[in-house]
Amino acid sequence: MEKKKFYINVGAGEISQEKFNNNEEFIIHATEDEVAVLRDKFNLMHEAGIKTFFRAHVPINPYHNDKSNDYYDDEMTQAYRMIHQLGEPETKAHIEQMGILTDGHM
C-alpha cells in the first residue's frame, strides 16, 4: 500500500491529510491500514478517558489504583510509539524530546 502524509493532533484525536489550523502537531507517512490502527488507538483513549472522568468523581478510588487510567496511559504510549515509528524526522525528535517512550515514564 502507498504511504500518504497525515497531520496528527493527539490532544484532539485528529488524523487528517489536510493541514488545518493547529493539526500539524506531528506529521507521519502511513498507509490507510496504519492510520486505521492509529485511529483505533485514539478511539480507545477516548473511551478510557470517559471512564476516568467518572472515576474522578469517586473520591474513594485513588488514581494509582484505577485500571481505566492505566489503560488510557498504555493506549497513549502505544499511539506515541506508532507516531514515532511513522513520523518524519522532526516528529521523531519531538517525541524523543518529550521522553514519553522511555521506560518508566508512564
C-alpha positions in Angstrom: 0.0 0.0 0.0 1.1 3.5 -0.7 2.1 5.7 2.2 0.5 9.1 2.4 1.2 12.2 4.5 -1.0 12.7 7.6 -1.2 15.5 10.1 -1.8 14.4 13.7 -3.1 16.2 16.8 -3.1 13.8 19.7 -5.0 16.0 22.1 -7.9 16.4 19.7 -7.5 12.8 18.4 -7.3 14.2 14.9 -5.7 12.5 11.9 -6.0 14.4 8.6 -4.5 14.5 5.2 -5.2 18.3 5.1 -3.2 20.8 7.2 -5.7 22.9 9.0 -5.2 25.3 12.0 -3.1 23.5 14.6 -3.4 19.9 13.4 0.3 19.6 12.5 1.5 18.7 16.0 3.0 15.6 14.4 3.4 14.6 10.7 3.5 11.0 9.7 3.6 8.9 6.5 1.4 5.9 6.7 -0.8 3.5 4.8 -4.6 3.5 5.2 -4.2 0.4 7.3 -1.7 2.0 9.6 -3.9 5.1 10.0 -6.9 2.8 10.9 -4.8 1.2 13.7 -3.8 4.7 15.0 -7.5 5.8 14.8 -8.4 2.7 16.9 -5.9 3.7 19.5 -7.3 7.3 19.6 -10.8 5.8 20.0 -9.7 3.6 22.8 -8.0 6.5 24.5 -11.3 8.5 24.2 -13.3 5.6 25.7 -10.8 5.2 28.6 -10.9 9.0 29.1 -14.6 8.9 29.7 -14.2 6.1 32.2 -11.5 8.1 34.0 -13.8 11.1 34.1 -16.4 9.1 36.0 -13.8 7.6 38.3 -12.5 11.0 39.2 -15.9 11.7 40.8 -15.5 8.8 43.2 -13.0 10.1 45.8 -12.5 6.7 47.5 -10.9 5.3 44.3 -7.4 6.7 44.0 -5.8 7.4 40.7 -3.0 4.9 41.1 -5.5 2.0 41.7 -7.6 2.7 38.6 -7.5 0.3 35.7 -9.1 2.8 33.3 -6.2 5.3 34.0 -3.7 2.6 33.4 -5.5 1.6 30.1 -5.5 5.2 29.0 -1.8 5.6 29.7 -1.0 2.4 27.9 -3.0 3.4 24.8 -1.5 6.8 24.7 2.0 5.4 24.9 1.2 2.9 22.1 -0.1 5.8 20.0 3.0 7.9 20.5 5.2 4.9 19.8 3.3 4.4 16.5 3.5 8.1 15.6 7.2 8.0 16.3 7.7 4.9 14.1 5.8 6.5 11.2 6.9 10.1 11.8 9.0 12.5 9.9 12.5 13.2 11.5 11.0 16.3 13.2 8.2 14.2 14.6 10.6 11.6 15.9 12.8 14.2 17.5 9.9 15.9 19.2 8.6 12.6 20.7 12.1 11.7 21.8 12.4 15.1 23.5 9.1 14.6 25.3 10.5 11.4 26.8 7.2 9.6 26.7 8.6 6.4 25.2 11.3 6.0 27.9 10.9 3.2 30.4 9.0 4.2 33.5 7.7 7.4 32.1 4.1 6.3 32.3 
